[in-house]
Amino acid sequence: MSTQDNLQQADGNSKEKEETIINATTEEQNNATSDQDHIQNQMDEAVAEDSEDETAAERFDIEKKDYHAMSKDALVSEFKNLLNSHKVQAIKEHVEEIKYEFNAKFNEELEQKKEEFLAEGGNIIDFYYSTPIKKEFNSVYFDYKEKRNNYYQNLKKDLQSNLNKRLEIIEELKGLLNLDENISSTYNHFKEIQERWRNAGPIPRDRYNTVWNTYHHHTENFYDFLHLNRDFRDLDFKHNLEQKLKIIDRATELAQETDVNRAFRELQLLHKMWKEDLGPVAKEHRELIWQKFSELTKQIHDNRQQYYKEIDKVYEQNLDVKRGIIANIIEVSKDQPNNHKDWQNKIKEIEALRESFFNAGKVPSKVNEQTWSEFKTAVRDFNRNKNAFYKNLKKDQFENLNKKLELIRIAEENKDSDDFEVVTPLMKKIQADWRKIGHVPRKESDKIWKRFKDACNSYFDKIHAQRNELNKEEEEAYTKKQNHLSALKELELSGDPKVDIDVIKSNINTWKSLGRVPYNKRSIETDYNKVLDSLFEKLNMSRKETEMVKFENKVNSMTNQGDDRALRNEQNFIRKKIDEVKGEIRQLENNLLFFKNAKDDNPLVKEVRKNIAKHNDALDTWKDKLNKLKQLM
């Protein structure tokens, strides 16, 4: 029989065999009874699924962390990292686990807040609860879905396009049998088809195995029925056999691999290489090497199944731990304290148990929902009892608030009294009464405490000031300052600014060294400052220099007297002045816009610029004063 006859016969047999193999492939997969066939079917499905997604290898390399033990903040952070560091199609499983854990934790918190809202008398229709971290999670998840949808829309088009390419390649491969060309050209054409097949890209996984079987059939048909030059054929067979034996060697190593998940992932890649990258081998080797590869596949699969059995044991142990934690929560909830302190201890105890629950690890998936539900129910029952206690406690807190407001009224009415013998015992008594009254609503606590403290401080500051009047040391300081002030009034300056400023500073230092005067005689400081002002006016110094020396003297006086309140007031005053000057400068600069077409020598323009310069100088002086004050406080 001629080569052409063989080609025609092969083509006819090919069409019949193609239909048979497609139907047989599906039937074989559906009716497989042996473990090995079942495992191989699973492997084929896994390879088909991964072949649809070119990022499968990347997906295998992404670490899957213990999301169950993470806080909501940590889950969002991990979500962002995955979205920014990996392709969107590679993180689907990770995202779904993160979403489940985040929503579970947030829903638990939501239920607690809802019960608290209702316990306080709220209407369920009005209830709404969200948090910044929930909004952030929703935003990240929205970005993820948008990227994912865009990817799969494009992927669908690409998969269909690649499928069409592969089907065209198969038709071209079938057509080789009818080409009227020499053997060498046909073989080269065949090798070019093989290369295009390897580079054709992924196709829909539901078509993968069928299309591959069809292609593989026609490839074998080309070798088996087309009597090519045996050198070409045998060379290919030898190459394919060598590569497949290497794959078997690697599979043998993987069968001993302790990291069974890694071994399984690499096994999928080996199956893909076997199917996608390599052609057939000589008939006498085909069944033998495939059987060996299938046995190794089963062994690796069995290793993985055994691993998961061990994992299931760990999950069962985790389940026992979590059930124990739930039982502890229920036990803790049975005892209901009657005071705030004990409830706070209970809350801390429950929080510790909650953390232990989240850190206890995964449980079998078949009981995961049930375990989570039992946990939420136990925590919810505790929260209901806690909320009921604090609802009643708030009634007492409002009563305490009214009692403390009455004490504030008494303190404020008497803070300016000079009848120290009568009012002092009264003020001490209401301070003692204040300490005996229990808690008030948190939102009122700081506000009423400030009012009460200010009123009491005002009164006792007056007492301290009165006592200072009798202080002999302060009276002596007052006498010395009177003498010094008299001498300062008679001081004659030399006219040399450098010498005169040193003289004035020396007098200031002397004044400071004389000490504090009685509270009711502090006006001497004002008199002293007036004399200093008159001396500074006589100096030939810049306005800013004069201002800073005077200011330094003023601040030092406050510091020596220990008047922290005066220092704070001075600081607030300066800040206000800075803001005012800045505002005036902005206004002047805005005014210049009305003269943008005027000449530079315009009198109005010159006046506005002069004022701006003047205010900038003043602003620098006020800033220097503020910096000086900060150094002393």
C-alpha positions, 0 to 999 in steps of 0.5 A: 500500500502506498503512503498516500493510501495509508494517509487516506485510510488513517484519516478515515480511521481518525474521524471514527476514532475521534468520535469514539475517544471523545465519548469514551473519555466522558463515559470512562470518567463517569463510570470509573470504579477503581481508586486509581481511575478515580484519583486520576479523574480528580487529577485531570479535573485539577489540571483542567481547572488550573490550565484555565488560570495561568496564575495557578502557580502563583496562587499555590505560593501565596501563604494562607495565614490563620485568619480565624485568629486575626483581629478585624484590623489585621484582616483588613491589613492582610486583605490590602496586602494581598490585593496590592501584591498579587494578581486578583485571580490568585487570591480568591480563596484567601479573600473568601476566608478573610471575608467570612472571618471579618463578617463573623467578628463584625456581626458578633459586635453588631449583635452586642451593640444592638442589644445594648441599644435596645436595653437603653430603650432604643427602637429597633427601627432606629438602630444603625451601627458601623465602624471605620474598620467596617467601612474600610473593609467594604471599600477594599472588598469593592475594589477587589470585586471590581478588579475580579470582574474586569479580569474574568470578563477579559478572561472569558474572551481570551479563553474562547479565543484560545479554544478557537485557536486550538480547535483550528490547530487540531483541524490543521493537524488532521489535515496533515494526513492529506497534504501532498508534500515530502515526509521531511516537510510534513514532519517540520509542519507537524513540529510547528503545529506542536509549538503553536499548540504549546503556546495557544494559551488556556481554554475553558476547563470544561473543554480542556480534557476533551480538546486535549484528548482529541489533540493527543489522539491525532498526534498519536494517529500521526505517528502510528498511521503515517509511515514517516521516516523512522528516524524522525519518529524514533527521535521524537519518541526517544525525546518524549520517553526521556522527558517522561521518565524524568517526570516519573523520577520527580514524581518518585521524589515527590512521593517521599516529600513531607510537605504533601500539599507542595507535592500535590501542587507540583504533581499537577504541574507534572501532569500538565507537562505530561499532557501539554508539553510532551508527545507520545512515546513508542507503543511498547512503552506507552502503557508501562510508563503511564501505569508507573506515573498513575501509581505514583499519582495515587501514592502522592494522593494517598499521602495527602489524604493521610495528611488531611486525616491527621489534620482532621484529628487536630481540628477535632482537638481544637473543637474540644478546646472550643467547646470547653471555652464555650462551656466556661463562658456559660459557667461565668455567665451564671453568676451575676454580680451586683456591683460595677467592679465585679462586672468589670472583672467578669467582662475581662474574663469573658474577653480573655475567653473570646481571645482564647476561642479565636486563637484555638485554631480551626475546627472540622468544616462540618461543625464550624457553623454550629460551633460559631453559633454556640459561641455567639449564643453564649457570649450574647447571653452574657451581654444581655445580663451585663446590659440589664445590670448597667441599665439599672445602674444608670438610674443610680448614676442619674441620682448620683449626678443630681447629688453632685450637681447640688454640691457644685451649687454650694461650692459655686455659691461660696467660692468668693466668700471671705468668711473663712471660719464658716465656709472652710469647714463647709467646703471640706465637708462637700469635698468629702461628700463628693468622694462618697457619691458613686459614679455618674454617667460617663458623658457628664463625669469630666464636665461636672468634676471640672466645675466642682474642682474650679469652684473649690480651687478658687476658694482655697486659692483665696485662703492661701493668698490671705495667709501669704499676707501674713508671711514675714518673708514676703513682707520683707521682700515687699519692703526691699522692692519698695526701696529698689523701686525708689532708687530705680526712679532716680536712675540716670542713663549714660546715653550709651545703649549697650551700657544702659541696657546692661544696667537695666538688665542688672536692675531686673535681675536684682528685682527678681532676686528680692523674692515674692511679695504678699498676694495683695501687694502684687501691684508693685510689679505693675509700678515697677514695669511702668518705671522700666517702660520709661527707661526703655523709652529713653534707649536708642533701641529697635522696637522689637529689642525693647519689646523682647526685653520688657516681655522677658522681664514680665514673664520672669516676674510671673515665673518667680511668683509661681503664677502658672495660671498667668503664664497660661493666660499670657500664652493664650493671649499671644496665640490670639494676637498671632492669629489676629495679625495673620488675619490682618495681613491676609486682609491687606494682601487681598486689598492689594488685588484691587490695585493689581493694575495700579502703578507701584508709586500709587499712594494707596498701594504704597500705604498698603504695602507699608502696613503689611511690612509693619504687621509682619514685623509685629508678627515676628515679635509675637512669635518670638514672645511665644517661643520665649514663653514655651522655653520657660513653661 
